[in-house]
Each structure stands twice: as structure tokens, then as C-alpha cells.
Amino acid sequence: MTDFTFTSEADLESALAEPSAALIEDMRAGSGDLAILGAGGKMGPTLAMLARKAMDAAGRSEDRVYAVSRFGDAALRERLESAGVVVVPFDLVEADDLSALPDAAEVVFMIGAKFGAATSPSWAWEVNAALPDRVARHYRDSRISVLSTGNVYPFLPASSGGASEDVTPAPIGEYAQSCLGRERVFEFGAQERGTAVSIIRLNYAVDLRYGVVADIAAAVLAGEPVSVATANVNVVWQGYANEVVLRSLRHASSEVFTVNLTGPETLSVAAIARRIGALAGREVTLVDEPQATALLSDSSRCMALFGYPSVSADTLVRWQTAWLEAGLPTIAKPTKWAVRDGKF
């Protein structure tokens, strides 16, 4: 895949939704329907498409993939339905009664509130911690993979290799605190009701339409300075992230399985910017004094269980630069990866 040339969003979504042999094999070990809650977000659509293709390849064409979200975008609904995904328009936050949700043996929970958490913290806590309790109770007999974030960890120096899953969380700001609240609520369900749960701390996925590399590349191509105050980052191809989310269902347990989901390298922001500049023939201006720490995750457990991403960090940088130079679509939602005070 390293020489792939993208000419459209359809090309990108096809690549993000192409199942590996390992995912198909894991899907053979499962059974029953899959419900993806929050499937209308940035990551959900291609994850739903990937799940459908993998289940079909695994001989599970009778099992359904439900994509649950408010779905205000009719074009997105059509793309999902044409891929064989069952679309379920449903506002999980506003609903007091979840009985209308589809039954499912397996559930992926990917609902979250990040941006605006600093100005409306109660909203962040409702979405990130209160809603999970209602979902955990409703799907108490299902296997649940829960999307969380590396923001629950403390800032660490790059020389540390990042936080492993054994590092005690120390979230900064109400967004990160409420995300830890989400984890604790699902953990409670596992302990009290025996629900099988896996928690995936993602940090950060690259889709080409958005992400850390897109943010850096957009600045370089626009001739804007790139801050290196946050000097290091972790990123991972979203196609790999989608696979790990689905494969983590096999590891869900009432003991709660937790894994950091990111790439294997600690990357230099300055090096990413300079590489983009070299590829695009642009001058690069770096500003601010590099700080000694950043939000970094150790992905050793992920690599050991699920293998290495098929797309390297340098390939992601090359793809991202070519994508933006070609004027292909982007999602106007900056990651705010450089925020250090937890205020999003």
C-alpha cells in the first residue's frame, strides 16, 4: 500500500476499509450482530465499512453491522447503506430510553465530546461519562470496545518512550478528566455486571482529511509558522486503528483489557514539518521553544498483539502532502494536538 495514489475520497475510504487477513480471521471467531455507536463521526464510517467487509469475508454475511448516530448527512447514510451497513438514526444523548437500539452481541462505543469542553464542561461530562453508564447498562451482556484517548495520561519526556498502560492516569483539564470518567464507568459495568470490556486509548489517527499530520502540512503549505512547543507526537494510519478497534473485541473481558493505540515511533514535529517542506518545495518556519514533555503513548502492547501498521509514518507524511497539494477534501476540525493546558 505504500505506493498508493489517492485521487478521491472514495479511494481513501476504500483503503481505510480494506480488511487484513488477521482481521478476517478474528472475525471468524465472533458471532452475532455488531452495533457501532457514534458511527457518524470522523472515524466511524470507515470502521463500519471495514467491519462489514471483514464479516463478509469471514463468512458472517448474515450478521448485521449497525451504524448508530444522528446522521444529519444524507450522503454519508447513502454511502454506508450502499456498503451493506444498516443505518440507525438515533440521538443517544437526548434519548432517555435506549430500548429502541438494536440488539447486538458486540458493540463499539465511539461517542465523545472534546471541542468546547473548556467552555461547557457539563456537556463534556454528560457525553463522556453519564451517557456511557446508560449504554453500559443497556448492553451489559454484550462485548464492548470503548474508544478512549491518550489524553488521560500525564505529559512525559520523549526519552520515556511514552506512557504504557500501567502508568497511572493523570488527566489535565475537564475533557481528559471526563474521558477517564468514561473508562471508569465501563470498568464499573465490567466489575459489577460481568460485562466484557476493552478500552482503547487512541493517540492520534491519520485519515488524510484530518489529523496531526494534516494540521502540520496545512500550515507548511500555507506558509504559516509551525509551533514546536509540543516537540513530539504519536500518529497512526486510521486503517490500522480501525482494525485494532474491531480486533480488540476478541480481548474484551470483565477484567477489562486496556491498550494504547498509536504508531510505534515517537515522532519529531520539526522533522515532520521539514519533511513536508522538502516534499512540497516550501520553506518551513519553526517557532516557540520546545518543551521537555508531551502527551505520548507506548504502543508496545498493541504492536505485540496486533502487529505493526502496514503504513509507515513517512508514508503517511508523503500521502498527506500529496493529498493537500492535490486540493482533495479536508474536514475543518483541527486536532489541537499542541494544546498543553487541557482546554479544548
C-alpha positions in Angstrom: 0.0 0.0 0.0 3.0 2.3 0.4 2.9 3.4 -3.3 -0.9 4.0 -3.4 -2.0 7.2 -5.1 -5.2 8.8 -3.9 -7.4 10.8 -6.3 -10.6 11.0 -4.3 -12.4 10.4 -1.0 -13.7 7.1 -2.5 -10.1 5.9 -2.9 -9.3 6.9 0.7 -12.3 5.2 2.2 -11.7 2.1 0.2 -8.1 1.9 1.6 -9.3 2.6 5.1 -11.9 -0.2 4.9 -9.8 -2.9 3.4 -9.6 -5.8 5.9 -6.3 -7.6 6.6 -6.1 -11.4 6.8 -5.7 -11.1 10.6 -8.9 -9.2 11.0 -10.8 -11.6 8.9 -9.5 -14.5 11.0 -10.5 -12.7 14.2 -14.0 -12.1 12.7 -14.4 -15.8 12.2 -14.1 -16.3 15.9 -17.0 -14.0 16.6 -20.7 -14.3 16.0 -23.8 -12.1 16.1 -24.6 -8.5 15.2 -22.3 -5.6 15.7 -23.5 -2.1 16.8 -21.2 0.9 16.3 -22.4 3.8 18.5 -21.3 7.2 17.3 -20.7 5.9 13.8 -21.3 9.2 12.1 -18.1 10.8 13.4 -14.8 11.1 11.8 -13.7 7.5 12.3 -17.0 5.7 12.5 -18.0 5.5 8.8 -14.9 3.7 7.6 -14.8 1.5 10.7 -18.4 0.4 9.8 -17.5 -0.3 6.2 -14.4 -2.3 7.3 -16.4 -4.3 9.7 -19.0 -5.2 7.0 -16.3 -6.3 4.5 -14.4 -8.3 7.1 -17.5 -10.1 8.4 -18.5 -10.9 4.8 -15.0 -12.3 4.1 -15.2 -14.3 7.4 -18.5 -16.0 6.3 -20.7 -13.9 8.5 -22.8 -12.2 5.9 -26.0 -13.0 7.9 -24.7 -10.9 10.9 -25.5 -7.3 10.6 -23.4 -4.2 11.2 -25.5 -1.3 12.7 -24.2 2.2 12.4 -25.9 4.3 15.1 -25.7 8.1 15.1 -27.9 11.2 14.5 -26.8 11.1 10.8 -27.6 14.6 9.5 -25.6 13.9 6.4 -27.7 12.1 3.8 -24.7 11.4 1.6 -23.0 9.6 4.4 -26.1 7.5 5.1 -26.2 6.5 1.4 -22.5 5.5 1.4 -22.9 3.3 4.4 -26.1 1.7 3.2 -24.5 1.0 -0.2 -21.7 -0.7 1.7 -24.2 -3.1 3.3 -24.3 -1.3 6.7 -27.6 -0.9 8.5 -28.0 2.8 9.4 -29.9 3.6 12.6 -30.6 7.3 13.1 -30.7 7.8 16.9 -29.7 10.6 19.2 -28.1 8.8 22.1 -27.5 11.9 24.2 -31.1 13.1 24.1 -32.8 9.7 24.5 -33.8 8.6 27.9 -34.9 5.2 26.7 -32.4 3.1 24.8 -34.7 0.2 24.2 -35.1 1.1 20.5 -31.4 0.5 19.9 -30.6 -2.7 18.0 -29.6 -5.8 20.0 -26.0 -6.7 19.3 -23.6 -9.3 20.6 -20.7 -6.9 20.1 -20.6 -3.1 20.5 -18.1 -0.4 19.6 -18.6 2.8 21.7 -17.1 5.8 19.9 -19.2 8.7 21.2 -17.3 11.6 22.7 -17.3 15.4 23.3 -13.9 17.2 23.0 -14.0 20.6 21.5 -15.9 23.0 23.6 -15.3 21.1 26.8 -13.4 24.0 28.3 -16.4 26.4 27.9 -19.1 23.8 28.5 -17.7 21.2 30.9 -21.1 19.9 31.9 -21.7 18.9 28.3 -18.4 17.0 28.2 -19.2 15.1 31.4 -22.7 14.2 30.1 -21.4 12.8 26.8 -18.2 11.3 28.1 -19.2 9.9 31.5 -23.0 9.9 32.1 -24.1 8.5 28.7 -21.6 5.6 29.0 -23.4 4.4 32.1 -26.7 4.2 30.3 -25.1 2.4 27.4 -23.1 0.0 29.7 -26.3 -1.0 31.4 -28.2 -1.4 28.2 -25.5 -3.6 26.6 -24.5 -5.4 29.8 -24.5 -8.8 28.1 -22.5 -7.7 25.0 -18.8 -7.5 24.3 -17.9 -3.8 24.2 -14.9 -2.0 22.8 -14.7 1.6 24.2 -12.8 4.4 22.4 -10.8 6.5 24.8 -7.8 8.8 24.5 -4.1 9.1 25.4 -5.1 12.4 27.0 -5.8 10.5 30.2 -2.0 10.2 30.7 0.4 12.7 32.2 2.8 14.6 30.0 6.1 12.7 29.7 9.5 13.3 28.1 10.2 11.8 24.7 13.0 9.8 26.2 10.5 7.8 28.2 9.0 6.2 25.2 5.6 7.3 26.2 3.1 6.1 28.8 2.4 2.4 29.0 -1.0 1.1 30.0 0.5 0.6 33.5 1.1 4.4 34.0 -1.4 5.9 36.5 -3.7 8.3 34.6 -3.3 12.0 35.4 -5.7 13.8 33.1 -5.2 17.6 32.6 -8.4 19.5 32.0 -12.1 18.6 32.1 -12.1 16.9 28.7 -9.4 14.4 29.7 -10.9 14.0 33.2 -14.3 13.2 31.7 -12.7 10.7 29.3 -11.2 8.9 32.3 -14.7 9.1 33.8 -15.9 7.2 30.7 -13.4 4.5 31.3 -14.3 4.2 35.0 -18.0 3.9 34.2 -17.4 1.0 31.8 -15.0 -0.6 34.3 -17.8 -0.5 36.9 -20.1 -2.3 34.5 -17.4 -5.0 34.0 -16.9 -5.4 37.7 -20.5 -5.3 38.8 -22.3 -7.0 35.9 -19.5 -9.0 34.4 -19.6 -7.2 31.0 -16.7 -7.9 28.7 -14.9 -4.6 28.0 -11.9 -3.4 26.2 -10.6 0.2 26.4 -8.6 1.6 23.5 -6.6 4.8 24.2 -6.1 6.3 20.8 -3.4 8.9 20.1 -3.7 10.1 17.1 -5.3 8.6 13.9 -4.4 9.9 10.5 -7.2 9.9 7.9 -5.6 12.5 5.4 -8.8 14.5 5.6 -7.9 15.5 9.2 -5.3 14.7 11.8 -2.0 15.9 13.3 -0.1 15.5 10.1 -2.8 17.3 8.2 -2.6 20.2 10.6 1.1 20.5 10.3 1.0 20.1 6.5 -1.7 22.7 6.1 0.5 25.2 8.0 3.6 24.4 5.9 1.7 24.6 2.6 0.1 27.9 3.6 3.5 29.4 4.6 2.5 29.7 8.2 4.9 29.0 11.1 4.7 25.6 12.9 5.0 25.7 16.7 7.3 23.1 18.1 6.5 23.9 21.8 5.0 20.4 21.8 8.0 18.8 20.2 6.9 15.2 19.8 3.8 13.3 18.8 2.5 9.8 18.1 0.4 9.1 15.0 -1.0 6.0 13.3 -2.8 5.2 10.0 -6.5 5.2 10.6 -6.9 2.0 8.6 -4.8 0.2 11.3 -6.6 2.0 14.1 -10.0 0.7 12.7 -8.6 -2.8 12.6 -7.4 -2.7 16.2 -10.7 -1.4 17.5 -12.5 -4.3 15.9 -9.9 -6.9 16.8 -9.9 -5.7 20.4 -13.4 -7.2 20.8 -11.7 -10.6 21.0 -9.8 -9.4 24.0 -12.7 -7.8 25.9 -13.0 -9.2 29.4 -14.7 -8.5 32.7 -11.1 -7.9 33.9 -11.1 -5.0 31.4 -8.5 -5.1 28.6 -6.7 -1.8 28.0 -4.4 -1.0 25.1 -2.7 2.1 23.7 -3.5 2.5 20.0 -0.9 4.5 18.1 2.2 4.1 16.0 5.4 2.5 17.2 7.5 5.7 16.9 7.9 8.9 18.9 8.0 11.5 16.1 9.6 14.9 16.0 7.2 17.7 15.0 10.1 19.7 13.5 11.2 16.6 11.4 7.6 16.2 10.1 7.4 19.8 9.1 10.8 19.8 7.4 9.9 16.6 5.5 6.6 18.1 4.3 8.6 21.2 3.3 11.1 19.2 1.3 8.3 17.2 -0.5 6.4 20.3 -1.4 9.3 22.6 -2.1 8.3 25.0 0.7 10.3 27.0 3.2 9.5 25.9 6.8 9.4 28.3 9.7 9.5 26.7 13.2 8.6 28.8 16.2 8.4 28.6 20.0 10.8 26.8 22.4 10.4 23.1 22.5 9.1 21.9 25.9 10.6 18.8 27.6 7.3 16.8 27.7 4.3 15.8 25.6 1.3 13.5 25.6 3.0 10.3 24.3 1.9 6.7 24.4 3.9 3.5 24.4 2.3 1.2 21.9 4.3 -2.0 22.7 1.3 -4.0 23.8 -0.6 -3.0 20.7 2.3 -4.0 18.4 2.8 -7.3 20.2 -0.9 -8.3 19.9 -1.9 -6.8 16.6 1.3 -6.4 14.6 2.8 -3.3 13.1 0.9 -0.8 10.9 1.1 -1.6 7.2 1.6 2.1 6.6 4.8 3.8 8.0 4.9 7.3 9.4 7.0 8.5 6.5 4.4 7.1 4.0 1.7 9.0 6.0 3.6 12.2 5.6 4.1 11.6 1.9 0.4 10.8 1.4 -0.7 13.7 3.4 1.4 16.2 1.5 0.2 14.9 -1.9 -3.4 14.9 -0.6 -3.3 18.6 0.3 -1.3 19.6 -2.8 -4.0 17.9 -4.9 -6.7 20.0 -3.2 -8.6 16.9 -2.0 -11.3 17.4 0.7 -10.5 18.0 4.3 -12.5 18.1 7.5 -12.3 21.5 9.2 -11.7 20.1 12.6 -8.1 20.8 13.8 -6.9 18.2 16.3 -5.5 20.8 18.7 -2.7 18.3 19.3 -0.4 21.1 20.6 -2.7 22.1 23.5 -0.8 21.7 26.8 -3.3 23.0 29.3 -6.1 20.6 28.6 -8.5 23.3 27.4 -10.2 22.2 24.2 
